């Protein structure tokens, strides 16, 4: 003890003591208050290691202060500030299951709500542990049990400590990149940065990112918006009079098919349909389907698809718009437009944690009134996969919330079971369905999970029909992005009747097709399968026009797929593009009919150059719009800017029920129209998990999905 006491009485010893104590506090927070979802030994090693480097780096600043009267106040100030940062994140996480960004710290966003009146209720008895060491050390210093070391640390030694800390951080970052490539470049959940690099690094990273965004947005001018508006006005396509308003006043039900590609539709393996129910919808006279509809996502994957669906603007060149800019961005999105123009109630149903892809913040900026995330569902035991509640249970367990929403509603269901790595418990597999035998487990399992998703949809549609909701709804079904990656496409080739040895980039591009179907019951039975070329950015203007809501006043980069003026040049995020006749990949033009490099006439070269110019222009303008937040300068007629502070996603069911009670006989909810009787029992599913007893074994697994998202 005497040796330890003497060591602590030195500046290096005191530095070491503070670093070790904060390390312990951080690990205590990791395993007690945060749910970071470490799923293997390697991730646990990184988790345990990551607080050391940044803590040592921050505290080493004190070594550059020579005099003891400066060194000790500085290092204690740093220790107190770092503890405060950690503790505020603990409090904030308890309320929002998320970490504090620079924007929240400065009070711009939800921090006032999260850390004001409710903060006392969010404290726990064990919180004493976060501050006990600080109090004890200060007391010991005042009692001179810990003595000040008057000997200064030389600049060279101080620099050595800083350098050592930077080396440790480099090791930490390298280990993190090994397990999670592009960790900082492709951020889609703040939990990941904290899990791999720690609270301090996350805060520093967010500070740099926020400063860059701030500078870019500070320099933005309204004239830059004028360029965007000029382009979208010129690009606007008038609606088809026969389709405009065909679904006016109906509920909108959006079903997001995770990782679902077009080739699954009508596909048979071993003489069995992979998706028999979807196939029946696809060919129904109530359905308007598109077989040349392409996903246009970038690194943001699912979140990019959602952004295009809701706003008709593109994702970013790097990273996810939702995760990078979504907390503070101005949107003119479907939920707000439909609420303000046609009185729609909006809700998202998703059995994953709210913070994934930063949805808990972005949905508020989009104008979503309700967000039913994993906290609303029982995801225990085998009810969930790595990415959330299984699809059959998602649809079934969402009914108790859906039935209380005022109609018309705009409701989006985000499925997850058909997500890489396509794991499905044996009890959930259809014993009568035999998948492929390609030798690639991802490809083989892909058909199994797609088949399960198809069964989930059939059960949900049965409920909609049984309750009568089906008859006055428009149901939009779309695939968000590819499921089988380019590296695995050769394994898929034989299933598609192709030769893996001859597989090319052209074949990869053709597989960017995903489904898009508008199911409109009792609309005249004129449904058909359209061969029009389009992409996800075209969905919003198409849907608005079907609902009888003009899209002309809004800034949207897509055009109505039913319009004769619709542009059939489909831009991909990497600036490749496709037209009905040709595909451009890395500057090489392919003939869509032959799949070979095209021999273009002079006129065709000019046409393709115009198409390339269009793609470059619309992507650049969309990036400018979102990166500089230019929509804050635009106020279309009849549109009130969304205030995210108006939305709170806790107690969603109680809020919906209060509205029902207040409206009384004027309530339009499914529950009210069913004579105040629940429709939960009208839902029938064969999901085996509904009869299982609950455990907490999957709680950690789904709270932070592992890095397998490709």
C-alpha positions in Angstrom: 0.0 0.0 0.0 2.9 2.3 0.8 4.3 1.7 -2.7 1.0 2.3 -4.3 0.5 5.5 -2.2 3.9 6.8 -3.3 3.2 6.0 -6.9 -0.1 7.9 -6.8 1.7 10.8 -5.3 3.6 11.1 -8.6 2.1 12.8 -11.6 2.4 9.6 -13.7 0.8 7.6 -10.8 -2.1 10.1 -10.4 -2.6 10.0 -14.2 -2.7 6.2 -14.1 -5.1 6.2 -11.2 -7.6 8.5 -13.0 -7.3 6.6 -16.3 -7.9 3.2 -14.6 -10.9 4.5 -12.6 -12.6 6.0 -15.6 -11.9 2.8 -17.5 -13.7 0.9 -14.8 -16.6 3.3 -14.8 -17.0 3.1 -18.6 -17.0 -0.7 -18.5 -19.6 -0.5 -15.7 -21.8 1.6 -18.0 -21.2 -0.7 -20.9 -22.5 -3.7 -19.1 -25.0 -2.1 -16.7 -26.7 0.8 -18.5 -25.9 0.5 -22.2 -26.9 -2.4 -24.4 -24.1 -2.5 -27.0 -24.8 -6.0 -28.3 -21.3 -7.5 -28.3 -22.0 -10.9 -29.8 -18.6 -12.7 -29.8 -15.3 -12.9 -27.9 -13.5 -10.6 -30.4 -16.2 -7.8 -29.9 -16.0 -8.2 -26.1 -12.2 -7.7 -26.3 -12.6 -4.6 -28.3 -15.4 -3.4 -26.0 -13.2 -3.8 -22.9 -10.1 -2.3 -24.6 -11.7 0.8 -26.2 -12.0 3.2 -23.3 -8.3 3.2 -22.5 -6.8 4.9 -25.6 -9.1 8.0 -25.7 -9.1 8.4 -21.9 -5.3 8.3 -21.8 -5.1 10.7 -24.7 -7.4 13.2 -23.1 -5.8 13.1 -19.6 -2.3 13.4 -21.1 -3.1 17.0 -22.0 -2.4 17.8 -18.3 1.2 16.8 -18.6 1.9 19.9 -20.8 1.1 22.1 -17.7 4.4 22.2 -15.8 3.4 23.7 -12.5 1.5 21.6 -10.0 -1.1 24.3 -9.4 -2.1 23.9 -13.0 -1.5 20.2 -13.6 -3.8 18.9 -10.9 -6.8 21.2 -11.5 -6.5 20.5 -15.3 -6.4 16.7 -15.0 -9.2 16.7 -12.4 -11.2 19.0 -14.6 -10.7 16.6 -17.5 -11.7 13.7 -15.3 -14.9 15.5 -14.1 -15.8 16.6 -17.6 -15.3 13.1 -18.9 -17.4 11.6 -16.2 -20.1 14.1 -16.8 -20.1 13.2 -20.5 -20.4 9.5 -19.6 -23.1 10.1 -17.0 -25.2 12.3 -19.2 -25.1 9.6 -21.9 -26.2 7.1 -19.3 -29.2 9.2 -18.4 -30.0 10.0 -22.0 -29.7 6.3 -23.0 -32.2 5.3 -20.4 -34.8 7.5 -21.9 -34.0 7.2 -25.7 -31.8 4.1 -26.1 -29.4 6.3 -27.9 -26.3 8.4 -27.3 -26.0 12.2 -27.1 -24.9 14.0 -30.2 -23.4 17.5 -30.3 -26.8 18.8 -31.5 -28.5 17.3 -28.4 -25.9 18.6 -26.1 -26.4 22.2 -27.4 -30.1 21.8 -26.8 -31.0 22.0 -30.4 -32.9 18.8 -30.6 -34.5 16.5 -28.0 -32.0 17.0 -25.2 -34.3 19.4 -23.3 -37.0 16.8 -23.3 -34.7 14.0 -22.4 -32.7 15.7 -19.6 -35.1 18.1 -18.0 -38.0 17.1 -15.8 -37.7 13.4 -16.4 -34.0 13.2 -15.6 -34.5 12.7 -11.9 -36.8 9.8 -12.6 -34.1 8.3 -14.8 -31.5 8.0 -12.0 -30.7 4.8 -10.3 -29.1 3.9 -7.0 -26.0 2.6 -8.6 -25.3 6.0 -10.3 -23.4 6.8 -7.1 -20.6 4.6 -8.6 -20.0 7.1 -11.4 -19.2 10.0 -9.0 -17.9 8.2 -5.9 -14.2 8.1 -7.1 -14.2 11.8 -8.0 -15.6 12.7 -4.5 -13.1 10.4 -2.7 -10.1 11.7 -4.7 -11.0 15.4 -4.0 -11.4 14.7 -0.3 -8.1 12.8 -0.2 -6.4 15.7 -2.0 -7.9 18.3 0.5 -6.8 16.1 3.4 -3.3 15.9 1.7 -3.5 12.1 1.7 -2.8 12.5 -2.0 0.1 14.9 -2.2 0.9 17.2 -5.1 4.0 16.2 -7.0 6.0 19.4 -7.6 8.3 17.8 -10.2 7.3 18.7 -13.7 7.0 16.2 -16.5 9.2 17.1 -19.4 7.7 18.0 -22.8 9.3 15.0 -24.4 7.8 12.6 -21.9 4.4 14.3 -22.1 4.6 13.9 -25.9 5.5 10.2 -25.4 2.3 9.7 -23.4 0.3 11.4 -26.1 2.0 9.3 -28.8 1.4 6.1 -26.9 -2.3 7.0 -26.6 -2.5 7.6 -30.3 -0.8 4.3 -31.0 -3.3 2.5 -28.7 -6.2 4.3 -30.5 -4.7 3.1 -33.9 -4.7 -0.5 -32.6 -8.3 0.0 -31.4 -9.4 1.4 -34.7 -7.6 -1.4 -36.7 -9.3 -4.1 -34.6 -12.7 -2.4 -35.0 -12.2 -2.2 -38.8 -11.4 -5.9 -38.9 -14.7 -6.7 -37.4 -16.7 -3.8 -38.9 -15.3 -2.6 -42.2 -16.1 1.1 -43.0 -17.1 1.7 -39.4 -16.9 5.5 -39.6 -17.5 5.8 -43.3 -20.8 3.8 -43.2 -22.4 4.7 -39.9 -25.9 3.3 -39.4 -26.1 3.1 -35.7 -24.4 5.2 -33.0 -24.2 2.1 -30.8 -21.7 0.6 -33.2 -19.2 3.5 -32.8 -19.5 3.4 -29.0 -19.2 -0.4 -29.0 -16.0 -0.4 -31.1 -14.4 3.0 -30.2 -16.0 4.3 -27.0 -18.0 7.3 -25.9 -15.2 9.9 -26.2 -14.4 8.8 -29.8 -18.1 8.9 -30.7 -18.4 12.4 -29.3 -15.2 13.6 -31.1 -16.4 12.0 -34.4 -19.8 13.6 -34.1 -18.2 17.0 -33.3 -16.1 16.8 -36.5 -19.0 15.7 -38.5 -21.3 18.3 -37.0 -18.8 21.0 -37.7 -18.4 20.0 -41.3 -22.1 19.9 -41.8 -22.5 23.3 -40.0 -19.9 25.0 -42.2 -21.4 23.5 -45.3 -24.9 24.6 -44.3 -23.8 28.0 -43.1 -22.4 28.8 -46.6 -25.6 27.6 -48.3 -27.7 30.2 -50.1 -31.2 30.3 -51.4 -29.9 30.6 -54.9 -28.6 27.1 -54.7 -32.2 25.9 -54.0 -33.4 27.8 -57.1 -31.2 25.6 -59.2 -32.8 22.5 -57.6 -36.3 23.9 -58.0 -35.6 24.8 -61.7 -34.5 21.2 -62.4 -37.5 19.5 -60.6 -40.0 21.8 -62.2 -38.7 21.0 -65.6 -38.5 17.3 -64.7 -42.1 17.1 -63.4 -44.4 14.6 -65.1 -48.1 15.2 -65.3 -50.3 12.4 -63.9 -52.3 10.1 -66.0 -55.9 11.3 -65.7 -57.2 7.7 -65.6 -55.0 6.9 -62.6 -55.0 10.2 -60.7 -57.1 9.9 -57.5 -58.0 6.2 -58.1 -57.2 5.5 -54.5 -58.3 8.9 -53.0 -59.2 8.8 -49.3 -58.0 5.2 -48.8 -55.7 3.9 -46.1 -52.1 3.5 -47.3 -50.4 0.4 -46.2 -46.8 0.1 -47.2 -45.1 -3.3 -46.9 -41.3 -3.0 -47.0 -39.9 -6.3 -48.2 -36.4 -6.6 -46.8 -33.7 -7.6 -49.3 -36.3 -8.9 -51.7 -35.4 -9.0 -55.4 -37.7 -9.2 -58.4 -36.5 -12.6 -59.6 -38.2 -14.2 -56.6 -41.6 -13.3 -58.0 -43.0 -16.2 -60.1 -39.8 -18.2 -59.3 -40.0 -21.9 -58.8 -37.4 -24.1 -57.2 -37.9 -27.9 -57.3 -41.2 -27.3 -59.0 -42.5 -25.2 -56.0 -43.3 -21.5 -56.0 -41.1 -19.6 -53.7 -43.7 -16.9 -53.1 -47.1 -18.2 -54.1 -49.1 -15.5 -52.4 -47.1 -12.6 -53.8 -47.4 -14.3 -57.2 -51.2 -14.2 -56.9 -51.1 -10.5 -56.0 -48.7 -9.8 -58.9 -51.1 -11.2 -61.4 -54.3 -9.9 -59.7 -56.5 -7.5 -61.6 -56.5 -5.3 -58.5 -52.7 -4.9 -58.7 -50.6 -2.5 -60.8 -47.1 -4.0 -60.8 -43.8 -3.0 -62.3 -41.2 -5.6 -63.5 -38.5 -3.1 -64.5 -38.4 -1.3 -61.1 -34.9 -0.9 -59.7 -33.5 -0.2 -56.2 -31.2 2.9 -56.1 -29.7 2.6 -52.7 -26.1 3.4 -51.7 -24.3 2.6 -48.5 -27.4 3.5 -46.5 -29.2 0.4 -47.9 -32.6 0.1 -46.1 -32.5 3.7 -44.9 -31.7 5.0 -48.4 -34.7 3.1 -49.7 -36.9 4.6 -47.0 -35.6 8.1 -47.7 -36.4 7.7 -51.4 -39.8 6.3 -50.6 -40.7 9.1 -48.3 -39.0 12.1 -49.9 -38.3 11.3 -53.6 -34.7 12.5 -53.0 -31.6 10.3 -53.3 -29.4 9.0 -50.5 -25.8 10.3 -50.1 -22.7 9.3 -52.1 -21.2 7.9 -48.8 -22.9 6.8 -45.7 -26.5 6.9 -44.7 -28.5 10.2 -45.0 -30.6 9.0 -42.1 -27.6 8.4 -39.9 -25.5 11.3 -41.1 -27.9 14.2 -41.6 -31.3 12.9 -40.7 -31.5 14.3 -37.1 -31.4 17.9 -38.3 -32.5 17.8 -41.9 -35.6 19.5 -43.2 -37.9 17.2 -45.1 -41.1 17.5 -47.0 -42.1 13.9 -46.7 -45.1 11.6 -47.3 -46.3 11.5 -43.7 -46.4 15.3 -43.4 -47.8 15.9 -46.9 -50.6 13.4 -46.4 -51.4 14.6 -43.0 -51.6 18.3 -44.0 -53.3 17.7 -47.4 -55.7 14.8 -46.6 -55.8 14.3 -42.8 -53.8 11.0 -42.7 -52.5 9.5 -39.5 -49.0 8.1 -39.9 -47.2 5.2 -38.2 -44.3 2.8 -38.6 -44.2 -0.7 -37.3 -40.8 -2.3 -37.0 -39.6 -4.9 -34.5 -36.0 -3.6 -34.2 -34.6 -0.9 -31.8 -35.6 2.6 -32.6 -32.1 3.9 -32.9 -31.1 1.6 -35.8 -30.5 3.8 -38.8 -31.3 6.8 -36.5 -35.0 6.2 -37.2 -36.1 7.5 -33.7 -34.9 11.0 -34.8 -35.5 10.9 -38.6 -39.1 9.8 -38.4 -39.9 12.8 -36.3 -38.4 15.1 -39.0 -40.4 13.2 -41.6 -43.6 13.9 -39.7 -44.4 10.3 -38.5 -46.9 10.6 -35.6 -46.3 7.0 -34.3 -43.3 4.7 -34.3 -43.9 1.3 -32.9 -40.4 -0.2 -32.5 -39.0 -3.2 -30.6 -40.0 -1.7 -27.2 -43.7 -2.3 -28.1 -43.2 -6.0 -28.9 -42.2 -9.1 -27.1 -39.0 -10.0 -28.8 -37.8 -12.5 -26.2 -36.7 -16.0 -26.7 -36.9 -17.2 -30.3 -39.4 -14.6 -31.4 -36.7 -12.5 -33.0 -33.8 -12.8 -35.4 -30.7 -10.7 -35.4 -32.6 -7.8 -36.9 -35.8 -7.8 -34.9 -39.1 -9.5 -34.5 -40.0 -12.2 -37.0 -42.3 -11.2 -39.7 -45.3 -13.3 -38.8 -45.2 -12.0 -35.3 -44.6 -8.4 -36.5 -47.8 -8.3 -38.5 -49.8 -10.2 -35.9 -48.6 -8.1 -32.9 -49.0 -4.8 -34.7 -52.8 -5.3 -35.1 -53.4 -4.2 -31.5 -51.8 -0.8 -32.4 -53.0 -0.5 -36.0 -56.6 -0.9 -35.0 -56.6 2.2 -32.8 -55.2 4.6 -35.4 -57.6 7.1 -36.9 -58.4 6.4 -40.6 -57.3 7.1 -43.2 -53.8 6.1 -42.1 -50.4 5.9 -43.7 -48.9 2.8 -42.1 -45.5 1.3 -43.0 -44.5 -2.2 -42.0 -40.7 -3.0 -42.1 -40.1 -6.7 -42.3 -36.7 -8.2 -41.3 -36.7 -12.0 -41.5 -35.5 -12.0 -45.1 -32.3 -10.3 -44.1 -28.7 -11.6 -44.5 -27.6 -14.1 -43.3 -31.1 -15.5 -43.9 -31.2 -17.6 -40.7 -34.5 -19.1 -39.8 -35.3 -21.5 -37.0 -36.2 -25.0 -38.1 -39.7 -24.7 -36.5 -40.4 -21.7 -38.8 -39.5 -23.5 -42.0 -42.2 -24.9 -44.2 -41.5 -28.7 -44.2 -43.1 -28.9 -47.7 -40.8 -26.4 -49.2 -37.5 -27.7 -50.5 -34.9 -25.0 -51.4 -32.0 -25.0 -53.8 -28.8 -26.9 -53.4 -26.2 -24.4 -54.9 -23.5 -25.1 -52.3 -23.8 -21.5 -51.1 -25.8 -21.4 -47.9 -26.7 -17.7 -48.3 -28.3 -18.4 -51.6 -30.1 -21.5 -50.5 -31.4 -20.0 -47.3 -32.5 -16.9 -49.2 -35.3 -18.8 -50.8 -36.4 -20.2 -47.4 -36.7 -16.8 -45.7 -38.4 -15.3 -48.8 -41.0 -18.2 -48.6 -41.5 -17.4 -44.9 -42.0 -13.7 -45.7 -44.6 -14.7 -48.3 -46.5 -16.7 -45.8 -46.4 -13.7 -43.4 -48.0 -11.5 -46.0 -50.8 -14.0 -46.7 -51.7 -14.0 -43.0 -51.7 -10.2 -42.9 -53.9 -9.9 -46.0 -56.4 -12.4 -44.5 -56.7 -10.1 -41.5 -57.2 -7.1 -43.7 -59.9 -8.8 -45.7 -61.7 -10.3 -42.6 -61.9 -6.9 -40.9 -62.9 -5.0 -44.1 -59.8 -2.8 -44.0 -58.6 -4.3 -47.3 -61.6 -2.9 -49.3 -60.8 0.7 -48.5 -57.0 0.6 -48.6 -54.2 0.8 -51.2 -51.4 -1.6 -50.3 -48.0 -0.8 -51.7 -45.4 -3.6 -51.7 -41.8 -2.9 -52.6 -38.3 -4.4 -52.2 -35.7 -2.2 -50.6 -32.5 -3.5 -52.1 -30.7 -6.6 -53.2 -30.5 -9.7 -51.1 -27.8 -11.7 -52.9 -24.6 -9.7 -53.2 -22.6 -9.4 -56.4 -20.0 -11.7 -55.0 -22.6 -14.5 -54.6 -24.5 -13.9 -57.8 -22.4 -16.5 -59.7 -23.7 -19.1 -57.2 -27.2 -17.9 -58.0 -26.6 -18.1 -61.8 -27.6 -21.7 -62.2 -30.9 -21.1 -60.4 -31.7 -18.4 -62.9 -30.7 -20.6 -65.8 -27.4 -18.8 -66.5 -23.8 -19.9 -66.6 -21.7 -18.7 -63.7 -18.6 -18.7 -65.9 -20.1 -16.0 -68.1 -21.5 -13.8 -65.4 -20.8 -10.1 -65.9 -21.3 -6.7 -64.3 -24.3 -6.4 -66.7 -25.9 -9.4 -65.0 -25.3 -7.8 -61.6 -27.0 -4.6 -62.7 -30.1 -6.5 -64.0 -30.5 -8.0 -60.6 -31.0 -4.6 -59.1 -34.7 -5.1 -60.0 -37.0 -5.2 -56.9 -40.8 -5.6 -56.8 -43.2 -2.7 -56.8 -46.9 -3.4 -56.6 -49.9 -1.2 -55.9 -52.8 -3.3 -54.8 -56.0 -1.3 -55.1 -59.1 -3.5 -54.4 -62.4 -2.6 -56.0 -60.8 -0.2 -58.4 -62.3 -1.5 -61.6 -60.2 -4.6 -62.1 -57.9 -3.0 -64.6 -54.6 -3.9 -63.0 -51.7 -5.0 -65.1 -47.9 -5.6 -65.1 -46.1 -2.5 -66.5 -42.8 -2.8 -68.2 -42.0 0.9 -67.6 -38.5 1.5 -66.2 -38.3 3.3 -62.9 -36.7 3.4 -59.5 -37.4 4.0 -55.8 -37.1 7.7 -56.2 -40.3 7.6 -58.4 -42.5 6.0 -55.7 -43.6 9.1 -53.8 -45.0 11.2 -56.8 -46.7 8.0 -58.1 -48.4 7.3 -54.8 -49.4 10.9 -54.2 -51.1 11.0 -57.6 -52.9 7.7 -57.0 -54.3 9.4 -53.8 -55.3 12.5 -55.7 -52.7 14.7 -54.2 -50.7 16.7 -56.6 -46.9 16.5 -56.2 -46.1 19.5 -58.4 -45.5 22.0 -55.6 -42.9 19.8 -53.9 -39.3 19.3 -54.7 -39.1 15.7 -55.9 -36.5 14.0 -58.2 -38.7 11.2 -59.2 -41.7 11.2 -61.6 -45.0 9.5 -61.7 -44.5 6.0 -63.1 -48.0 6.0 -64.7 -47.4 9.3 -66.5 -46.7 9.5 -70.2 -44.0 12.1 -69.3 -42.2 9.8 -66.9 -38.4 9.7 -67.4 -37.3 6.1 -67.9 -33.6 6.8 -67.2 -32.9 5.2 -63.8 -29.9 6.6 -61.9 -27.9 4.4 -59.6 -26.1 5.9 -56.6 -22.6 5.2 -58.2 -23.7 7.2 -61.2 -24.3 4.1 -63.4 -27.7 4.1 -65.0 -30.1 2.1 -67.1 -32.6 2.9 -69.8 -35.1 0.6 -71.6 -32.6 -0.1 -74.3 -29.1 0.3 -72.7 -27.2 0.0 -69.5 -24.2 2.1 -68.6 -21.7 0.6 -66.2 -18.4 2.3 -65.4 -18.7 4.2 -68.7 -19.3 1.0 -70.8 -22.6 0.8 -72.6 -24.4 -2.6 -72.8 -27.3 -3.6 -75.0 -30.1 -4.7 -72.7 -31.3 -7.3 -75.2 -28.0 -9.1 -75.8 -26.1 -8.2 -72.6 -23.1 -7.4 -74.7 -21.2 -4.1 -75.2 -23.4 -2.0 -77.5 -22.3 -0.6 -80.8 -24.0 2.8 -80.8 -24.9 5.0 -83.7 -24.0 8.7 -83.5 -27.6 9.5 -82.5 -27.6 6.8 -79.8 -24.3 8.1 -78.4 -25.8 11.5 -78.1 -28.9 10.1 -76.4 -26.8 8.2 -73.9 -24.7 11.3 -73.2 -27.8 13.3 -72.4 -28.9 10.5 -70.1 -25.6 10.5 -68.4 -25.8 14.3 -68.0 -29.3 13.9 -66.5 -28.1 11.3 -64.0 -25.1 13.4 -62.9 -27.2 16.5 -62.6 -30.0 15.0 -60.5 -27.6 13.2 -58.2 -25.5 16.3 -57.7 -28.6 18.5 -57.1 -30.1 16.0 -54.7 -26.8 15.8 -52.7 -26.7 19.6 -52.6 -30.3 19.7 -51.4 -29.7 17.3 -48.5 -26.1 18.1 -47.5 -26.8 21.8 -47.3 -30.4 21.4 -46.0 -31.7 23.6 -48.7 -35.4 22.7 -48.1 -35.3 25.0 -45.1 -35.5 27.8 -47.7 -38.5 26.4 -49.5 -42.1 26.9 -48.3 -44.5 25.4 -50.7 -48.1 26.5 -50.6 -50.1 24.9 -47.9 -47.2 23.1 -46.3 -46.2 23.8 -42.7 -42.6 22.9 -41.8 -42.4 19.8 -39.5 -41.4 20.5 -35.9 -39.8 17.3 -34.5 -40.5 18.5 -31.0 -44.2 17.8 -31.7 -43.6 14.1 -31.8 -43.0 11.6 -29.0 -42.9 7.9 -29.7 -43.5 6.7 -26.1 -47.0 5.4 -25.0 -48.2 5.3 -28.6 -51.2 3.0 -27.9 -52.4 5.2 -25.0 -52.2 8.3 -27.1 -54.2 6.6 -29.9 -56.8 5.5 -27.4 -57.1 9.0 -25.9 -57.9 10.3 -29.3 -60.5 7.6 -29.8 -62.1 8.5 -26.6 -62.0 12.3 -27.3 -63.6 11.8 -30.8 -66.3 9.4 -29.4 -68.8 8.6 -32.2 -66.7 10.5 -34.7 -63.7 8.2 -34.2 -62.7 6.4 -37.5 -60.4 3.8 -36.1 -60.8 0.1 -36.9 -61.6 -0.5 -33.2 -64.3 2.1 -33.1 -65.9 1.0 -36.3 -65.9 -2.5 -34.9 -68.3 -1.3 -32.1 -65.3 -0.8 -29.7 -64.3 -4.4 -30.0 -60.8 -5.5 -30.6 -59.9 -7.2 -33.9 -56.9 -9.0 -32.5 -58.7 -12.3 -32.5 -59.5 -11.9 -36.2 -55.8 -12.4 -36.9 -54.7 -16.0 -37.5 -51.1 -17.1 -37.7 -49.3 -20.4 -37.6 -46.2 -18.8 -36.1 -45.0 -21.4 -33.5 -43.4 -18.8 -31.3 -46.8 -17.3 -30.2 -47.3 -20.3 -27.9 -43.7 -20.2 -26.5 -42.9 -19.0 -23.0 -40.9 -15.8 -23.0 -37.2 -15.6 -22.1 -34.8 -12.7 -22.4 -32.2 -14.6 -24.4 -32.7 -12.5 -27.6 -33.0 -9.1 -26.0 -29.3 -8.2 -26.5 -29.2 -9.9 -29.9 -31.7 -7.7 -31.5 -31.0 -4.5 -29.7 -27.9 -4.0 -31.8 -27.8 -6.2 -34.9 -24.4 -7.6 -35.6 -22.1 -6.3 -38.4 -23.3 -8.8 -40.9 -25.4 -6.2 -42.8 -23.8 -6.3 -46.2 
